[in-house]
Amino acid sequence: MRMMYRIEYSPRAVDHLQGLTARNRAIVHGEVQRQLVDQPDVPTRNRKLLRANELAVWEMRIDTFWVYYDVQAEPETVVKIRAIGVKRGNQIFIAGKEVTW
């Protein structure tokens, strides 16, 4: 039997969501629920494990949005959404600031 993961947004990620239009918030939230409640730690075309960084362990692409998250398996199964970015051209912005790795 597969484990279902609970989704938990950090206060910072909630702020990032609030900066999006209602339509884009719905898109991001819907895809997070659809893709991350089951097997969030399995790489796919739109999800990948990141190199070591301070932000998160995983990223998921949703159109021009990037969701950065960590997966916790113990003591309970939780996906912790750390940040939500927007891609413009070749750059990703989180809370209006360019992210560089």
C-alpha positions, 0 to 999 in steps of 0.5 A: 500500500502506498503512503499518501503525503500531507502537503504543508506550505511554509509561511514564505511559500504562502506569501509566494502563492499570495503574490500570484493571481487567483488563477495561477494560485489555483493552477499551482495548488492543484498541481501540487495536490495532484503530483506530490501527495503520492510518490513526491520523491520519484523523479519525473519529467517535471520533478527533479532532485536538486544539487545541494542548496539552502532552499530545498531538495526537490523542484517541480515545474508547473508551466512557468512556475517552480515549486521547491520542496522537501520530503519527510518520511518519518515520523509522518509523511509530509511534503514541505513546500519551501518556495514558489518561483516564477520563470521569466526567460532564463531566470527564476524569481522568488519573491521578486528576486532572481535566484542563482544557484 
